[in-house]
Amino acid sequence: MRRRGAVLALAAGLAGVALVLAASVSARSDQEAFKAAWIYVGPHNDGGWSQAHDKGRLAVQKALGSKVKTTYKENVPEGPQVAQVIESLIRDGNEMIFATSFGFQSAMVAAAKKHPDVKFEMATGTAVSKNMAEYFGAGEDSIYLSGMAAGAATKKNLIGYVVPFAIPEVIRHANAFALGAQAVNPKAKVRLVWTNSWFDLKKERQAAESLVAAGADVIGQNVDSPSAGQYAESKGIPWVGYDSDARKFAPKQWLTAAIYDWGVYYVPRVKAAINGTWKTGFYYGSIKDGFTDIAPYGPKVTAKTKAAIAAKRSALIKGKFYEFTGPLYDQKGKLRVKPGVKMQVLKGGTNSLYGMNWLVKGIIGSAKG
């Protein structure tokens, strides 16, 4: 009886150990998925900037499958709330956080100092540290090409351009758009209207309305929603979008848009974080590496314009052309970049794309917003 009791006790003990081991294995399985999160300033399906980033997030999920669990927070204001969102994501076990708007940078910097074991990735910013990387790309190249489409489409030589905030990123994009328009139409001028918001359907439509009232017969944008394009469609005015392929919102008036494939960056970065090879740094993607490009053309883009854009695109890829090569003059005719000098991405002073605070000749509007 004692032996039988001992055997039963041993069996029970082994069963208990097995249950503990099973629970442990199950817990480990649940934890195997690497958690990465994205923070968006607008809706994940805004038809523009945030949607492009979310497409990149989905590319990560598709490429890595069960190895990763992704999530996102949308409509996050650029203010104190960002820090709260970051902390909640870390509490939820996210080991990598991508912030996708310039105004999130200060909160990301603070969080990176507070959480050295978390990997932080900041789009469009400049602050790099041991556990925080920066990334963006030469969207200005693709915007220049889309500006060519706008310049070829205008008959009144006045193009309206809806812009959010007067920061270097937006200013260089406006400049690239104007230079592209002037490349095919030297008489073209670009009028700016500032919305002081990245995503605001009402303000963007009102901006487009005011530009048309001022005589613009083509609308372009550096904001996130297709609202201006929907207005352009209703008025029979050609439209150049930004961020995403949004032609479905203006099928008759769509020209093209500068677009981004954020998955080109996101997939290898998350892979590196999972396999332990992630390193901080600064990434600036290009048309050549597939990070940025222009969207398919609409019906109003002529064969001649397509050929001109294709030639410039090829020259950009081969390094035979760069839109920010001097001589470049500002609105008042002052020489800002000397002949033959190429502006640099992060170099300080007046030669920096990331420090650009002046508008090129041919733009109507203020660089101060």
C-alpha positions as CSV (number, residue, x, y, z in Angstrom):
1,M,0.0,0.0,0.0
2,R,2.8,2.3,0.8
3,R,4.5,1.5,-2.5
4,R,1.3,2.1,-4.4
5,G,0.7,5.3,-2.6
6,A,4.2,6.4,-3.4
7,V,3.7,5.6,-7.1
8,L,0.5,7.6,-7.1
9,A,2.1,10.5,-5.4
10,L,5.0,10.4,-7.9
11,A,2.6,10.3,-10.8
12,A,0.7,13.2,-9.4
13,G,3.9,15.1,-8.9
14,L,5.0,14.4,-12.4
15,A,1.6,15.5,-13.8
16,G,1.9,18.8,-11.8
17,V,5.4,19.4,-13.2
18,A,4.1,18.7,-16.7
19,L,1.3,21.2,-16.2
20,V,3.8,23.8,-15.0
21,L,6.1,23.1,-18.0
22,A,3.2,23.3,-20.4
23,A,2.1,26.6,-18.9
24,S,5.6,27.9,-19.1
25,V,6.0,26.8,-22.8
26,S,2.6,28.4,-23.5
27,A,3.6,31.7,-21.8
28,R,6.9,31.7,-23.8
29,S,5.0,31.0,-27.0
30,D,2.8,34.0,-26.3
31,Q,5.8,36.1,-25.7
32,E,7.7,35.0,-28.8
33,A,5.9,37.5,-31.0
34,F,7.9,40.7,-31.0
35,K,5.7,43.7,-30.3
36,A,6.1,46.9,-32.4
37,A,3.8,49.9,-32.4
38,W,3.1,52.9,-34.6
39,I,1.8,56.4,-33.7
40,Y,-0.2,58.3,-36.3
41,V,-1.1,62.0,-36.2
42,G,-4.2,61.3,-38.3
43,P,-6.5,58.3,-39.0
44,H,-4.8,55.2,-40.3
45,N,-7.1,55.4,-43.3
46,D,-6.7,59.1,-44.1
47,G,-6.0,58.5,-47.8
48,G,-2.6,60.1,-47.3
49,W,0.4,60.2,-44.9
50,S,-0.9,58.0,-42.0
51,Q,-2.4,55.5,-44.4
52,A,1.0,55.2,-46.2
53,H,2.7,54.5,-42.9
54,D,0.0,51.9,-42.0
55,K,0.5,50.2,-45.3
56,G,4.1,49.9,-44.2
57,R,3.1,48.4,-40.8
58,L,0.9,45.9,-42.6
59,A,3.9,45.0,-44.8
60,V,5.8,44.2,-41.6
61,Q,3.0,42.0,-40.4
62,K,2.8,40.2,-43.7
63,A,6.6,39.7,-44.0
64,L,7.2,38.5,-40.5
65,G,3.9,36.7,-39.7
66,S,3.7,35.2,-36.2
67,K,7.1,36.5,-35.3
68,V,5.7,40.0,-34.8
69,K,2.5,41.6,-33.4
70,T,1.9,45.1,-34.6
71,T,-0.4,47.8,-33.3
72,Y,-1.1,51.5,-33.9
73,K,-2.5,54.5,-32.2
74,E,-4.2,57.0,-34.5
75,N,-5.3,60.7,-34.3
76,V,-2.7,61.4,-31.6
77,P,-2.2,65.2,-31.2
78,E,1.3,66.7,-31.2
79,G,1.4,67.7,-27.6
80,P,1.6,66.2,-24.0
81,Q,-0.7,63.4,-25.0
82,V,2.1,61.8,-27.1
83,A,4.1,60.9,-23.9
84,Q,1.0,59.2,-22.4
85,V,0.5,57.2,-25.6
86,I,4.2,56.1,-25.6
87,E,4.0,55.0,-22.0
88,S,0.8,53.0,-22.6
89,L,2.4,51.2,-25.5
90,I,5.5,50.3,-23.4
91,R,3.3,49.0,-20.6
92,D,1.5,46.8,-23.2
93,G,4.9,45.2,-24.0
94,N,5.9,47.0,-27.2
95,E,9.6,46.8,-27.6
96,M,9.8,49.1,-30.6
97,I,7.9,52.3,-31.3
98,F,7.6,54.2,-34.6
99,A,6.5,57.8,-34.3
100,T,5.4,59.2,-37.7
101,S,5.0,63.0,-37.2
102,F,7.6,65.7,-36.6
103,G,5.7,67.1,-33.5
104,F,6.2,63.8,-31.7
105,Q,10.0,64.2,-31.5
106,S,10.4,65.8,-28.1
107,A,8.2,63.1,-26.4
108,M,10.2,60.4,-28.2
109,V,13.5,61.8,-27.1
110,A,12.3,61.9,-23.5
111,A,10.9,58.4,-23.6
112,A,14.2,57.0,-25.2
113,K,16.1,58.3,-22.2
114,K,13.6,56.9,-19.8
115,H,13.4,53.4,-21.5
116,P,16.9,52.4,-22.7
117,D,15.7,48.9,-23.5
118,V,13.1,50.0,-26.0
119,K,13.9,50.9,-29.6
120,F,12.5,54.2,-30.8
121,E,12.2,55.2,-34.5
122,M,11.3,58.8,-35.3
123,A,10.1,59.8,-38.8
124,T,11.1,63.2,-40.3
125,G,13.1,64.4,-37.2
126,T,16.8,64.9,-36.4
127,A,17.4,63.5,-32.9
128,V,19.5,60.4,-32.9
129,S,20.7,58.6,-29.8
130,K,21.8,55.1,-28.7
131,N,18.2,53.7,-28.8
132,M,16.5,56.2,-31.1
133,A,16.9,56.3,-34.9
134,E,15.6,58.8,-37.4
135,Y,14.2,58.1,-40.9
136,F,12.7,59.9,-43.8
137,G,13.6,60.2,-47.5
138,A,13.9,62.4,-50.6
139,G,10.2,63.0,-51.0
140,E,11.3,66.3,-52.5
141,D,12.6,64.4,-55.6
142,S,9.2,62.8,-56.2
143,I,7.4,66.0,-55.3
144,Y,9.5,67.8,-58.0
145,L,8.3,65.3,-60.5
146,S,4.7,65.7,-59.5
147,G,5.2,69.5,-59.8
148,M,6.2,68.9,-63.4
149,A,2.7,67.4,-64.0
150,A,1.1,70.4,-62.4
151,G,3.2,72.9,-64.4
152,A,2.2,71.2,-67.6
153,A,-1.5,71.2,-66.7
154,T,-1.9,74.9,-65.8
155,K,-3.2,77.2,-68.4
156,K,-3.3,80.3,-66.2
157,N,0.2,79.8,-65.0
158,L,-1.0,79.8,-61.4
159,I,-1.0,76.6,-59.3
160,G,-2.5,76.5,-55.8
161,Y,-0.6,74.5,-53.1
162,V,-2.2,73.6,-49.8
163,V,0.5,73.4,-47.0
164,P,0.3,72.5,-43.3
165,F,3.0,74.0,-41.1
166,A,5.9,76.4,-41.9
167,I,8.7,73.9,-41.0
168,P,11.8,73.1,-43.1
169,E,10.2,69.8,-44.3
170,V,7.2,71.5,-45.8
171,I,9.2,74.5,-47.1
172,R,11.6,72.3,-49.0
173,H,8.6,70.3,-50.4
174,A,6.9,73.5,-51.6
175,N,10.1,74.6,-53.2
176,A,10.6,71.3,-55.0
177,F,7.0,71.4,-56.2
178,A,7.5,74.9,-57.6
179,L,10.9,74.1,-59.2
180,G,9.3,71.1,-60.9
181,A,6.4,73.2,-62.2
182,Q,8.9,75.8,-63.5
183,A,11.0,73.1,-65.3
184,V,8.2,72.5,-67.8
185,N,6.5,75.9,-67.5
186,P,8.9,78.8,-66.7
187,K,6.0,81.2,-66.3
188,A,4.3,79.0,-63.6
189,K,3.8,80.5,-60.1
190,V,2.7,78.6,-57.0
191,R,0.5,80.2,-54.4
192,L,0.5,78.8,-50.9
193,V,-2.3,78.6,-48.3
194,W,-1.3,77.4,-44.8
195,T,-3.8,75.3,-42.8
196,N,-1.6,74.9,-39.7
197,S,-2.8,71.3,-39.4
198,W,-1.6,68.1,-40.9
199,F,-5.0,66.6,-41.3
200,D,-8.2,68.8,-41.4
201,L,-10.8,68.0,-44.0
202,K,-12.6,71.3,-43.6
203,K,-9.5,73.5,-43.6
204,E,-8.0,71.7,-46.6
205,R,-11.1,72.2,-48.6
206,Q,-11.4,75.8,-47.7
207,A,-7.8,76.3,-48.7
208,A,-8.5,74.8,-52.1
209,E,-11.6,77.0,-52.5
210,S,-9.6,80.1,-51.7
211,L,-6.8,79.2,-54.1
212,V,-9.3,78.6,-56.9
213,A,-11.0,82.0,-56.0
214,A,-7.5,83.6,-56.4
215,G,-7.2,82.2,-59.9
216,A,-5.4,78.9,-59.5
217,D,-6.4,76.3,-62.1
218,V,-4.4,73.4,-60.7
219,I,-4.3,72.3,-57.0
220,G,-1.4,70.5,-55.3
221,Q,-0.9,69.7,-51.6
222,N,1.5,68.7,-48.8
223,V,-1.3,67.9,-46.4
224,D,-2.7,64.5,-45.5
225,S,-6.3,64.1,-46.6
226,P,-7.9,64.0,-50.1
227,S,-10.3,66.8,-49.3
228,A,-8.7,69.3,-51.6
229,G,-8.7,66.8,-54.4
230,Q,-12.4,66.1,-53.9
231,Y,-13.1,69.8,-54.2
232,A,-10.9,69.9,-57.3
233,E,-12.8,67.0,-58.8
234,S,-16.1,68.8,-58.2
235,K,-14.8,71.9,-60.0
236,G,-13.1,70.2,-62.9
237,I,-9.6,71.3,-61.8
238,P,-6.5,69.1,-62.1
239,W,-5.2,67.8,-58.7
240,V,-1.8,66.6,-57.5
241,G,-2.0,64.6,-54.3
242,Y,0.6,63.7,-51.7
243,D,1.6,60.7,-49.6
244,S,-0.6,58.0,-51.2
245,D,-2.1,57.0,-54.5
246,A,-5.5,58.8,-53.9
247,R,-6.8,58.8,-57.5
248,K,-10.0,57.1,-56.5
249,F,-11.1,60.4,-54.8
250,A,-10.7,62.4,-58.1
251,P,-10.6,60.0,-61.0
252,K,-11.1,62.6,-63.7
253,Q,-8.9,65.3,-62.3
254,W,-6.1,63.2,-60.8
255,L,-2.6,64.0,-62.2
256,T,-0.2,62.0,-59.9
257,A,1.4,62.3,-56.5
258,A,4.6,61.8,-54.6
259,I,4.2,58.6,-52.7
260,Y,6.2,56.6,-50.1
261,D,6.7,52.9,-49.5
262,W,7.5,52.9,-45.8
263,G,7.6,49.1,-45.8
264,V,11.0,49.4,-47.5
265,Y,12.3,50.7,-44.2
266,Y,10.0,49.2,-41.7
267,V,10.4,45.5,-42.7
268,P,14.2,45.3,-42.3
269,R,14.2,47.5,-39.2
270,V,11.8,45.2,-37.3
271,K,13.7,42.2,-38.6
272,A,16.9,43.6,-37.2
273,A,15.3,44.3,-33.9
274,I,14.0,40.7,-33.7
275,N,17.4,39.1,-34.6
276,G,19.4,41.4,-32.4
277,T,21.2,43.4,-35.2
278,W,19.3,46.7,-34.8
279,K,21.5,49.8,-34.7
280,T,20.6,53.4,-34.4
281,G,21.2,55.8,-37.3
282,F,19.7,58.1,-39.9
283,Y,18.0,56.8,-43.0
284,Y,17.2,58.9,-46.0
285,G,15.4,56.8,-48.7
286,S,15.2,57.6,-52.4
287,I,13.6,56.7,-55.7
288,K,16.5,54.4,-56.4
289,D,15.9,52.2,-53.3
290,G,12.2,52.2,-53.8
291,F,11.3,54.3,-50.8
292,T,9.7,57.1,-52.8
293,D,8.3,57.6,-56.3
294,I,5.3,59.0,-58.1
295,A,1.9,57.4,-58.3
296,P,0.2,56.2,-61.5
297,Y,-0.9,59.1,-63.8
298,G,-4.4,60.3,-64.3
299,P,-6.1,60.7,-67.7
300,K,-5.1,64.4,-68.1
301,V,-1.3,63.8,-68.1
302,T,-0.1,63.9,-71.7
303,A,2.4,61.5,-73.3
304,K,4.8,64.5,-73.7
305,T,4.6,65.3,-69.9
306,K,5.1,61.6,-69.0
307,A,8.2,61.5,-71.2
308,A,9.6,64.6,-69.6
309,I,9.0,63.3,-66.1
310,A,10.5,59.9,-67.0
311,A,13.7,61.6,-68.2
312,K,14.0,63.6,-65.0
313,R,13.3,60.5,-62.9
314,S,16.0,58.6,-64.6
315,A,18.5,61.5,-64.2
316,L,17.7,61.6,-60.5
317,I,18.3,57.9,-60.0
318,K,21.6,58.1,-61.9
319,G,22.7,61.1,-60.0
320,K,22.9,63.3,-63.1
321,F,20.3,65.8,-61.9
322,Y,19.3,67.2,-58.5
323,E,16.7,69.9,-58.1
324,F,18.4,71.7,-55.2
325,T,21.6,72.5,-57.2
326,G,22.4,76.2,-57.5
327,P,21.9,78.8,-58.7
328,L,18.8,79.0,-56.6
329,Y,17.1,82.3,-55.8
330,D,14.5,83.2,-53.2
331,Q,11.2,85.1,-53.6
332,K,13.0,88.4,-53.5
333,G,15.6,87.4,-56.1
334,K,18.4,86.9,-53.6
335,L,20.9,84.2,-54.5
336,R,20.6,81.5,-51.9
337,V,22.6,78.6,-53.4
338,K,25.6,79.4,-55.6
339,P,25.9,77.9,-59.1
340,G,27.0,74.3,-59.1
341,V,26.5,73.9,-55.3
342,K,24.2,71.1,-54.1
343,M,22.2,71.5,-51.0
344,Q,22.8,68.8,-48.4
345,V,20.3,67.0,-46.2
346,L,21.6,67.7,-42.7
347,K,24.5,70.1,-43.2
348,G,24.1,73.2,-41.2
349,G,23.6,76.8,-42.4
350,T,21.8,77.9,-45.5
351,N,22.9,74.8,-47.4
352,S,20.8,72.5,-45.3
353,L,17.5,70.9,-46.6
354,Y,16.6,70.2,-42.9
355,G,17.2,73.9,-42.1
356,M,15.5,75.5,-45.1
357,N,13.4,78.5,-44.1
358,W,13.1,80.4,-47.4
359,L,10.9,80.0,-50.5
360,V,12.2,79.9,-54.1
361,K,11.5,82.5,-56.7
362,G,8.0,82.0,-58.2
363,I,6.2,81.1,-54.9
364,I,3.5,83.5,-53.6
365,G,3.2,83.3,-49.9
366,S,5.2,83.5,-46.7
367,A,7.8,81.1,-45.4
368,K,6.6,81.9,-41.9
369,G,3.1,80.4,-42.4
